[in-house]
Amino acid sequence: MDKAEYLVMGTAKAPQGPAVKKWWKCSDRTGMELYFKGSDALYAGKNQEAAAILGEAIAKGDLCVDYLSYAYYNRGIAYMRLGDDANAKKNLEKARALNIND
């Protein structure tokens, strides 16, 4: 954000302090690394690996709601490709519940 955007928010300078990390970056590093690794596996057609890694990202990572919904969505696609319709549906429904506009 630039100075003009802070002025719109009612302050002329960037927020400071330990709470800022959560405000600026709502997902932790571990969660994001697992999300990207799982998504890369999905894009490479490694569906079993993708489902496992994305499950780990969901369970262990502190992902903001957008990335959490993407992780569930990608995991649902991986399960769909594996022919596991029950888990695919469960994950896709969870993704939609988290981000109904996507």
C-alpha positions as CSV (number, residue, x, y, z in Angstrom):
1,M,0.0,0.0,0.0
2,D,1.2,3.5,-0.6
3,K,0.7,6.6,1.5
4,A,-2.5,7.6,-0.2
5,E,-4.1,4.2,0.6
6,Y,-3.1,4.6,4.3
7,L,-4.7,8.1,4.3
8,V,-8.0,6.5,3.0
9,M,-7.8,4.1,5.9
10,G,-7.4,7.0,8.4
11,T,-3.6,6.8,9.0
12,A,-0.7,8.4,7.3
13,K,1.8,5.6,8.0
14,A,2.0,1.9,7.9
15,P,0.8,0.1,11.0
16,Q,3.6,-1.2,13.4
17,G,4.0,-3.9,16.0
18,P,3.7,-7.7,16.2
19,A,0.0,-7.8,15.2
20,V,0.9,-6.4,11.9
21,K,2.3,-9.7,10.7
22,K,-1.2,-11.3,10.9
23,W,-2.8,-8.3,9.2
24,W,-0.3,-8.2,6.3
25,K,0.1,-11.9,5.9
26,C,-2.8,-14.0,7.1
27,S,-1.2,-17.3,6.1
28,D,1.8,-18.7,7.7
29,R,4.9,-19.8,5.7
30,T,4.4,-23.5,6.4
31,G,0.9,-23.5,5.1
32,M,1.7,-21.5,2.0
33,E,4.7,-23.8,1.2
34,L,2.6,-26.9,1.5
35,Y,-0.3,-25.3,-0.5
36,F,2.1,-24.4,-3.4
37,K,3.8,-27.8,-3.2
38,G,0.5,-29.6,-3.3
39,S,-0.8,-27.4,-6.1
40,D,2.3,-28.0,-8.1
41,A,1.9,-31.8,-7.7
42,L,-1.7,-31.4,-8.8
43,Y,-0.7,-29.5,-11.9
44,A,1.9,-32.1,-12.7
45,G,-0.7,-34.9,-12.5
46,K,0.6,-36.4,-9.3
47,N,-2.9,-36.6,-7.8
48,Q,-2.2,-38.9,-4.8
49,E,0.8,-36.8,-3.8
50,A,-1.3,-33.6,-4.2
51,A,-4.1,-34.9,-2.1
52,A,-1.7,-35.8,0.7
53,I,0.2,-32.6,0.7
54,L,-2.9,-30.4,0.4
55,G,-4.4,-32.3,3.3
56,E,-1.3,-31.5,5.3
57,A,-1.6,-27.8,4.3
58,I,-5.2,-27.8,5.5
59,A,-4.3,-29.6,8.8
60,K,-1.0,-28.1,9.7
61,G,-0.9,-24.7,7.9
62,D,-2.4,-21.5,9.2
63,L,-4.0,-20.5,5.9
64,C,-6.2,-17.5,5.4
65,V,-9.7,-18.3,4.2
66,D,-9.0,-17.7,0.5
67,Y,-6.0,-20.1,0.4
68,L,-7.8,-22.6,2.6
69,S,-10.7,-22.7,0.1
70,Y,-8.2,-23.1,-2.8
71,A,-6.5,-25.9,-0.9
72,Y,-9.8,-27.7,-0.4
73,Y,-10.7,-27.1,-4.1
74,N,-7.4,-28.4,-5.4
75,R,-7.7,-31.4,-3.1
76,G,-11.2,-32.1,-4.4
77,I,-9.9,-32.0,-8.0
78,A,-7.1,-34.5,-7.0
79,Y,-9.6,-36.8,-5.5
80,M,-11.9,-36.5,-8.5
81,R,-9.0,-37.5,-10.8
82,L,-8.3,-40.5,-8.5
83,G,-11.9,-41.6,-8.8
84,D,-12.7,-40.9,-5.2
85,D,-16.0,-39.2,-5.7
86,A,-17.0,-39.1,-2.0
87,N,-13.8,-37.3,-0.9
88,A,-13.9,-35.1,-4.0
89,K,-17.5,-33.9,-3.2
90,K,-16.6,-33.4,0.5
91,N,-13.6,-31.2,-0.4
92,L,-15.3,-29.2,-3.1
93,E,-18.3,-28.5,-0.9
94,K,-16.0,-27.3,1.9
95,A,-14.2,-25.0,-0.7
96,R,-17.5,-23.6,-1.7
97,A,-18.6,-23.0,1.9
98,L,-15.4,-21.1,2.6
99,N,-15.5,-19.0,-0.5
100,I,-19.0,-18.9,-2.0
101,N,-18.1,-16.2,-4.5
102,D,-15.3,-18.1,-6.2
